[in-house]
Amino acid sequence: MNSLSTSAVSPPINKPSRAVGTNLPTLVFDSSEDLARHVAQLVAGIIRERAAHGQQAVLGLPTGSTPVGVYRELARMHREEGLNFSNVVAFVLNEFYGLARDQLQSHHRWMKEHLLDLVNIPASQVHVPDGSVPLARVEEHCREFEAAIEQAGGIDVLLLGIGTNGHIGSNEPFPGTTGRTRLCTLDPVTRRALASDFYGEWNVPTQAITMGLGTIFDARKVLLLALGERKAGIIREVAEGPVSPRVPASYLQEHADATVLVDAAAGSQLTSSQTPWAAGKVEWSDALIKRALLWL
């Protein structure tokens, strides 16, 4: 375990507001930094609780820009506070099919650079779908991935990002709700969003291996994270709209312990942010009265 450092102390987290009128518990943070520290503390608490009972903590982890702050804070907690990851088993949510593990855009390489190489999770306890497995072996590989989750005792907490079309993992619109880890086709919207990472949309893989919605639903706790104004519209659909196969993340409304966590920009289109008087009782201020009058 690394020696503890007292030179750097993480600033306190501003308390998030709980959005009202949502179909999913939704927390809105003032900043992405506050959100990242909050989520990292939740994950660290599970790791420590399991370790205190001599058990492994099983994490489901996404890639992408959204969880970077969380991983940065977890790495800091390991480095400066001695957070021990030796009891962690990690399952990465998805991987592009057709990419080698060391390829620049692979999720395997991304996870190593942003978390795995910065903490002490034993390599034998890290599971990432293999995007280079021959097509004839994909189904067997997916079954092995599912078996590893079951052998680990199931996922304690699963972090998710979300695409602008509502996908979670690589479960694109109109997925099967009971699907397990599998090879799937990426939506054109998703491929366009990835174009800059691959130096052109034509270079983006057309398929990925992903945990299915059934696998995601088996996680004991699910945290859906979103940052930035670009995600505001889909977050409103997920948190306040109906369950719809058009928006895969909306199925989280049926999960026993799923929470949406967003920064102020990503939560800006929620009713409690735009028109709080329509979501229930409010404490009226001059500014809020002015907003309501302009809205009317």
PyMOL commands that set and color helices and strands:
alter all, ss='L'
color gray80, all
select helices_A, chain A and resi 32-52+68-81+107-114+116-118+123-125+135-151+188-193+195-198+201-203+213-218+229-240+248-254+271-274+276-278+286-295
alter helices_A, ss='H'
color red, helices_A
select strands_A, chain A and resi 17-18+26-29+57-61+88-92+94-96+126-127+157-160+182-185+207-210+221-226+258-263
alter strands_A, ss='S'
color yellow, strands_A
deselect
rebuild
show_as cartoon
